[in-house]
Amino acid sequence: MVFERKFYLEQLLRAEGNGMIKIITGIRRCGKSYLLFNLFSQKLMDRGVHADHIIQINLEDRRNKKLRDPDALLAHIDSMMIDAGKYYILLDEVQLVGEFEDVLNSYLNVPNAEVYVTGSNARFLSKDIITEFRGRGWEIRIHPLSFAEYYEVLGGEKAEALDNYYKYGGLPAVANLNTASEKQNYLLEIFETTYLRDVVEHNHLKNPNGLRELIRILASIMGSSTNVRRISNTFKTAAGIDITPATITKYLMCLQDSFIISEALRYDVKGRKYIGTETKYYFEDIGVRNAIVGFRLLEPTHAMENVIFNELRRNGFTVDVGLVESFKRNDEGKIEKRNLEIDFIVNRHDERLYIQSAYALPTNEKVQQEQSSLLHVSDGFRKIIVAGDRYSSGYNDNGILMVSLFDFLLGNVDLWK
């Protein structure tokens, strides 16, 4: 099966001519190499670029071992640029080249060179890789398959397709496997031999078992509010391991820098400030998360929330978790203050959305519960409930946009209009 990755192809094409090195980042095995060498290369030729003006070098290939020397790589590329026409330089696994930053920066002032690179070790995947290019790197972040990309190719009954997506995620190689055991074995292996090892080796961590246990804790509380001290206490009580909050903070940053998890900060809507004591963590791929917990704790409500978070982030939005104050008179007649949670505050430039994720809305009481926090927000930004058991989208009597989960995931509704 071929996943066309049109969303990312468009970004690669738009970046042409921006004078920067195009750096394709993303979690391991999300399809970066295939995107660059197969889909993008073919798209260039479809537009009339001659094959000899597309310089493709897979530096992981043993036959290209000599090109891992930076001067040899420079000389090789220069020897292939024989005229004034535009050349597209596509380098895969560029982290295998010593001083690769200098090699790439050498082409910044070459007017007929467009450079696109990707890599797969934890250092190259790190979010701070852009700083290595002196402000001349243009990051194109690749994610695992969205549900729309997944469903476009696999098709079938939507609910069944979504259940499989919830369970096995969106890594392209997993989607191409046939049986449940093949998918589970692949996800378990890639977690242990690739993701975990990369983070440990790159960051020189001395306690890989502690890191593994931290990931398991995060997987078991996916989408739940937590903080570093609470995680430290969980280590002591559940695992009998004493790891300091400072070490946990370091591990969390390592996992985020390798795109394994993402953080959603808590934001006080009325106070217009971030609340630093609590946060939520979501997994870049829900299938990897499920592998970490041994394909147990497969709760569709949390899976749906994680998938919605990833879809929002894939579209380039900033996503926080919201808190809004509510005041209610108790049985004794006293006014009590409560903090109500909004699942996602979504920001795009100076625009904002408030979104609730609701797996099912079987009763009016449940609808009231889900919309309660949204109704306590007094600004004029759009308020949305994404519901897993709706088959149409539209506004309710309170002006809240009720969106079918499938409409949301398949892009059938413009949330901003």
Beta strands, then each sheet from edge to edge (+ up, - down):
strand 1: 21-25
strand 2: 54-58
strand 3: 87-92
strand 4: 113-118
strand 5: 137-141
strand 6: 261-268
strand 7: 273-283
strand 8: 318-329
strand 9: 335-348
strand 10: 351-358
strand 11: 382-387
strand 12: 394-395
strand 13: 401-404
sheet 1: 2+ 3+ 4+ 1+ 5+
sheet 2: 7+ 6- 8- 9+ 10- 11- 13- 12+
end
